[in-house]
């Protein structure tokens, strides 16, 4: 069966989404950029900096039934409000993610943007009633935003066992338990957003101040980690970060300092020592979303490349008539199709067998799809020449975003290591069976 198959109901939903992205979101990008043009410094991170088009697009998407489409079937029983109009599998939602990738405004407009989707999935799956009421409900309503704080400036955070941020357990005289959070984080996407109200923070447990602590959770390097919910009013912003010059305001990325932040047992996700499991649970689906949106970005640039080749002349011929341009177009078409099929194959395996079984494919697409789509965008930039690197077109912003994706959520080398270990294990098993 085709990986692109959709029921008539979902085909209609996709057609509605495609129209919304092309006719509403893409034109609003100009309005968005104009709103930010003369804002500098702190003025780029205020509520006034939120372009009015965002709330307008959100209202339209919600009215069209394009809201919260990311929620998979198994989480539906845990959704306290605003369930999706149509329940989608990972593969079906992946196809819609490709459509959303064609405008940087579309994911947020549909309440399907990172890092909120991953954080909402964590709260749906693991959150307590209190945590859901306080944070999940407003996230599902799109009235607040969130951040996920894992990466640290002083250690190679692609190896999660290096994390130095500590969650120190404290016991009062009557046995009451509290925790103190200390550390530094950076590349905290969304933390600069004035609407950001909560961060999920990955920290290492510290029992040095707790005499009665049982350190069984630290028997393994991953068992030492915990995810804790932190109110953003308690977080110190060190500075906004730029991605090759783009600050992505008013959403943005931050370097953060966590100093003696007091939290309670009610703020922990699941409990002590469960951090690695929580972090992994949010990353599998998220990589499908990222990769399919990346394909949408590449497809938008590819379409611009085709239009350019049919309208621009050099040496007496349209670019499309030159052999070199034809090779670029053919290679780009193949790269997009390869990226799409790889990702949807991975999503199908997740639907059928779960994220654990699809671990190798998840790691594989995280390496391969950013490379394939980046090549397409780079060719489009080259086809446009000087115009390709100018901010008037989306090419430069997309190029930067896709290059960054080769580092975000773990660099290529980490995922290549995962794929290699899985393949070698299978090969060793085959060799053993032949003995």
N, C-alpha and C positions, 0 to 999 in steps of 0.2 A: 504493500500500500504506500501511496505517496506521502512523504513527510510534510507536504504542503496541503494535505487534505483538510477541509473545513466543512462543517455542517452548514446548511443554508442559513441557519440562525446566526452562526458566527461569521459567515461570509458577509451578511448584512451588517453586522457589528463592525467588521473590518472596513467595509465601504464607508460607513459613517465616520469611523476614526480617520481614514485617509482623507476624507473631505474636510474634516475639522482641522487636521494638521496643515493641509495645503492652503485652505481658504481662510483660516483663522489664525493659527499659530505662526506660520512663516511670515505673513504680513505684519504681525504684532512684534516681530523681532526688531524691526526698525524703530517702532515706538519705544520698546524696551531700551535700546541703546541710546536713543535721544534723551530719555529720562535720566540716564546715568552720565551723560556727556560732561556736564559742568560741575559734577560733584567730586570733591577731593577730600582726602583724609577721612576723618571720622564721619563726615557727612555721607560717605558711601555705605555706612553700616547702620543707618537709622531706619525707623519705621517709614519716614517720609521717602526714603530711598527705594522702597518697594514700588516698582512700576505699577500704575493702576491697571494695566492690561492683565496682570497676573490674576487678580481677583475676578476680573471680567471673564477671562478664559476658564477659570475654575467653575464659575457659575454655569457657563455654557456647557462644559464637559459633563457636569453633574446632571444638567437637564437632559442631555443626550444619552445618558446611561453609560458614560465612559469613565466612571468614577470607581476607584479601588479595584480595578480589574486584575491586579496582581495576586489576589488572595487565592491560594490553591484549594482544591476540594476538601482536603483533610483538615484544614483550619476553619472551615465554615462554622462548625459548632462552637468555636471560640470567638466569633465575631460579635461584639456587643451592640454594634450599630452600623448602619450604612453598608450592608453586604453588596458585592458586585451585582450588577443587573444580569450578568451572564457568568456562570461558573466555567472557568477555563482550565484545561490541563497546562502543564509546563510548556508543552510543545505549542499548543494553541496560543497561549499568552506570548510565547516567544515570537510568533509570527506578527502579533500586534505590536510587540516591542520594536520590531523593525520599522513599522510605520511611525511610531513615536520618535525614533531616532532621527527622523528627517527634520525635526525642529528641536532646538535646545529648550524650548518652552513647553513642549508637549508633555513630557513626563510629569513635571510639576502641575501642569494644568489638569491632568487626569488623576492627581494624587498617587502617582506611580513612580515618583522620583527617588533616587538614592540620596542619602542613606536611610531615608524614612521607611521605605518598604521593608528592608531587612530588619530594622528595629521594630516595626509593627509585627512582623512575623515572629520575632523573639517574644514580644509581649503577648501575642495571641497564644503561642505555644506554651510558654513557661510562666507568664506573668500571673501574679495573684490578683484577686478581685480588686484589691485596693490599688495595685499598680495599673491595672487596666482602666479603672475609673479616672485615675489622676492623669495618665499619660496616653493610653491607647485610644480612648474615646476622642479626645481633641485631635490626635494625629489622624484618625480615620475621618474626622470631619474636615481636616485640612486647615484648622485654625492655629495650629502650632507646628513647629518643625523640630528636628532632633539631630543628634550627632553620635558617631561611634568613635571612641577614643582608644586606639590601640598602639599606633606607631609612635616611637620615641626618638628624640634627637641624638641621644648619646649611645644607643646600641643598635645593632642590626636587627630590626624588629621583624624581618621576614622569618626569623627563627623566634617563635613566640616564647621559647624558654628563656630568652634574653631579657624579657620585660623586667624593668626595675621599679616601676610604680608599685608602691606597697599599700596593702590594706591591713592595718594593724588592729588585731582584735584586743579589746579591752574588757575587763570584768570589774563591775562595781562591787562594793562590800556585801551586797545582798544577792550577788550572782547575776545582776542585770548585765546584758551584753551590748556593747556599742563598738564602732569601728572608726579608725582615723585613716584618711586617704592622703597620701603624699606622692608627688611625682611630677614628671613633665611629659607632655604629649605634643606631637605636631602632625601636620597634614590631617587635622581634624575637620573634615569636610562638613560644611554647614554650621560650624560653631560660631562663625562671625555673623550669621544671619540674625537680625534682631527678633525674629519670631521663634528662634531656637530656645526651647524651654528645658530640655532634658538631654543628658548625655549618658550613653551606656559606656562604662569605663572598664577596660580589662586591666586587672591588677594582680600582683602576687601576694598571697597570704603571708602575713607576718605574725607569728605567735609569741614573739619574744617578751611581750608585756602581759601574757596570759598564762598564769601558773598552771591552770587545770586543763590547758588545751591538749587535745589528742592530735598529734601531727600526722595521722594516717593519710590525710589528703595530700601530704607532701612526699609520699612514697615514690611518686613519679614526677618528672619535671612538669608535665602538663597538669597533674592533679593539684599543683600549687596555685592555680589561677582561678580567679573569681571575677564575674561581671557584676558591677554595681551601678545602680541608677543614681545620677547626681543632678541636682537642680542647677541650672546654668548660672543662677545668681551667685553661687558659691565659687565659681570658677574664675581665675584670673587670666585675662587675655594678654599674652605677651606681645604678639604682633600678628597682623594678617600676612599670609604667604601669597606669593605670586607663582603662577605656573608659566614659565617662559614669558613673563611680563604681564600675563592676564591675572587680575585679582578675583575674577568671577563674582564681583560684588553685585548685589548685596547678599549673595549666598556665601560664597567664599570659603577659604580654608584658614586655619589658625594654628599658631603655636600657643600652647596652654600650660599654665602652671597650676598644680593642685597642691595647696598648702593647708595641712591640718584640717581637712574637710571632715566634719563629723557626719556619719551615716548610721543607720540602725539596721537590725536584721531584716526589717521590712523592705529595705532598699536593695537587697541582694536578689539577683536572678537565680532561682532554684535554691542556691545555698553555697556555702563555702566549697571551693575546689571544683566547681562545675563550669568554670569560665571557658575552657577550651572547647567543651562540647557545645556550649551556647554559641561561641564564635564560629565554629564550623557549621552549625545548623543554619546560620544566616548567609553563609558564603556560597553554598551550592546553587540555590536558586538565583542569587544575585549575579553570579557569573553568567548564567543564561541570559538574564536581563541585559547586562553590560554588553555581551557579545552581539546580541541581536540588535540592540540600539546602535552599536558600532557599524553593523552592516547597513542599517538605515542611513547613517551618516555618510558612509562610503557611496551608497547608492545615490544620494543627493548630489554628491560631488561628481559622480560618474555621469549623471544626467546633464550637469553643467558642462562637463567635458565634451559630451556629444554635441550639445548645442554650440559650443565654441568651435568645434572642428567643422561644423557645417556652415558657420557664418564668418569665419576669419580666413583671410587669404595670405599666403606667403609665396613668393616666387611664381606668381601668376596662377596658383592653384589654391583651392580650399584646403585647409589642413587635413580634412578627411580624405583627400585624394593622395596624400603623401603616404608612402609605405610605412614610414616610422610611426606616424599617428595611428595607422590601422593596427599595427602590432600592439601599441599601447592600449587601444580600445579592446582588442581581443583578449589581451592578458587581464585587463581589468574586469571584463565580463566573467572570465573564468574564475578569477580570485573571489569575486562576490558570490558566485554560485557555490564554490567550494566552501567558503566560510559559512554560508547559510546552511548547507547540507550537514556539515560537521556539527554545527550547533544544534540543529533540530534533531539530529540523530542522538546527541547527548540528552536533549530534553525528553525524547521518546523513551530512552532507557531509564531516566529518572521517573517518568510516569509509570513505567511497567515494573521496575524493580527497586526504586528508591535511590536516594543520593549516594548511599554508601557503595552500592554496586556500580554506580556510574562515576565513581571517584576518578578513575583514570581518564575517562572522557572529559570530565569537568576540568581537570588539570590540562588536558590536551587542548581544549578550545581556548582556555585562558592564555596559552602561549601562541597558538596558531592564528586565531581570528584577529587579534590586534595587528599582527604582522601583515596578514593579507589585506586588511582594510586600510592600513597605513600606506601600503604600496599603491593602492588605488588613488588615495587622496594626494599622495606625492606626485603621481602622474598627472592628476588634474591640475595641481599647482603649476607643474612644468608646462602644461598645455596653455595655461593662461599667462605665463610669463610674469611680468611685473604686477599685473592685476591679481595674480594668484596669491601674493603675499600681502595685499592691501586689505585693510579691515572692512572695506565696503562689501566684499564677498565673504561667505562663511568658510571658505577653504582654509585660511590660516588658523582660525579658531579650532576647526575640526582636526586639522593636522596636529596641533598641540595636544588636543584632548586624547587622540588615539595614541600618540607617542607616550603620553603619560600613563595610559592604560596598560602599557607593558611593565609598569612598576607598581601601580595601584593594586591593592588586594594581593600583594606578593609578586616579586619580579619573576621574569621568565625562568631564570635558573632554578628557582624553588619548584615551580610546576614541572619543569623538565625532569628534575630529580624524582618527583613523584611518579611521573609516567614511566621513567626508566626502571624504578624499583618494582613497579607493578608488572612491567613486561619481563623483567629478569626473573621475578618470582614465578611467573607463568612458564617461562622457558625452563627453569630448574625443575618444575613439577613435571613437565613433559619429558625431560631427560631422565628423571627418576622412574617414570612409568615405563620407560623402555628397557630398564635394567632387568 
